Amino acid sequence: MRVCGQKVDIEKETSDGNLRSFFGSNRVNITMLYDELLKHVNDSVVVDFCKLYILLGLCEFFLPNTKGTVHNGLFSVVDNNLGDLCKYNWGGVVYQYLVRSLCEGVASLQKVSAPSDVYIVGCTYLLQVNSILSSKVLLYIIRNSF
């Protein structure tokens, strides 16, 4: 993932654009996105299918959440800048989203009252990769210390 480049504002409200017009609701969830994607499988407009597919991938892999909602800011990024998606700082937005979720989880656990369920959203694969790399570095240090 790219860690430099143009910032992605996933909370930016958008009401215009071709992708947004496929959905009548202000809130779009993953199920609605899947349904719309299936409608465009045999469509002659391949660009719309590709945009929906990329949007689905961003929502499911990079920025998943427990409610299954699509972040509003992603519509304009994918719809208006399809050829420039590689210029965005995806690593930064994924990291920020995950860290914000971890901080909210810690704050929830530290509450004096009985803690409710804590869910971590975001690209948890990033945590897994970090854990694997950290353990390999630690193992390397231990092996080379003796």
N, C-alpha and C positions, 0 to 999 in steps of 0.2 A: 504494500500500500504506500502510496505517495505521502510524504510527511511535510511537503512544502507546496506552495502554490496558493491558488485562490481559496478563500475561506467559504465553507458551505454553511448556510444558515438554515438548519432544518426546521426551525420554528416559524419561518417567514410565511405569512398568510398570502396565498395566491388564489385568485378566482378566475384568472384568464388562462388561455393556452388550450391547445388541442387535447392534451391528456386529461386535464381537469374537466373538460366538457363531457367526457364519457360517463361521469358520475354526477348524479343529481344531488347527492348529499354533501354537506360540508365535511363530514367525517367519513373518511374512506378507510375500510379495513382490508385485511389481506384476502378474505373471502370474496369481497367485491372485486378486488384486483384480479384474483384467479378467474372469476366468472367473466370479467371483461376480456381477459387474455384469451380464454377459450372461444369467445365470440370472434376474435380476430385471427384464429388459426388458419382458416381458409380464405381470409380476406385478401384482396389484391393490394392493399396498402401495407407493405411489409414494414415500413418505418414505424407505423403505429404499434405493430406487434413487437418490434424490437424495443421500442421505448417502454412499453408495458412490461416486457420481460426484464429489462434492466432495472426498472423501478421495483419490481418484485424481488429481484436479487439483492438490491440495496436494503430493502425493508426486512427481508428474511435472514440475511447473513450479516450485514454490517450493523444494522440498527434495529434489531428485533425488540419487541416489548410485549408485556403480558396481555395487553388489550388487543394486540394485533392490528393496531392502527398504522396508517401510512402518514409519515411526517409531511406536513403541508409544503415545506420548503423544497422537498425533493421533486415535486411536480415541475416547478419552473426550471430547476437545474437540468433535469432529464429532457424536458420538452424543448427548451430553448437552446441548449448547449450540448446536444448529443455528440457532436464531433469533438467537443472540448472537455469531455468528462475526465480525461486523463490529466488535465491541468489543475484539477481541484485537490485540495489537501484532505483526502479521504482518511488517511491515518490519523490526522488531528481530530477530525470530527468523531471518529470511532473511539479514539482514546478518551476524549472529553465526555462523551456519552456514557462510556463504561465507568469512568472515574466518578462522574456525578451520581450514577446509580449506586456505586459502592459507598460513597459518602452518605447518601440517603439511607442505605441499609444500616450503616454503623450508627447514624443518628437515631434511627428507629429502635435499634437494640439498646441504646443507652438511655432511653426514656425511663422515667421512674415507674410509670404504670406498666402493666403487663404488656410486653411487646407483642405486636401483631405479626402476622406472617411477613417475612422479608423476602422480596424477590429481587434478583439482580438481573437487569436488562442490559442489552448491548451485546457486543461480540465477545461472548465468553470463551470463544476459541483463542482469543488473544491472551486470556488468563492462562489457558492450558499450555500454550506455546511458551509463555513466560515461565511457567512452573517447570516445564521440561528443560528449558535452557538453563534455568537457575540450578536445577539439580545436577545437570551435566557439568556446569562450571564448578559447583561445589565438589562433585566427585573427582574432577580433574585436579582441583587444589589438594584434596585429601590424598590422592594417589601420588602426587608429586611432592608432598611434604615429608614423606618418610623414606 
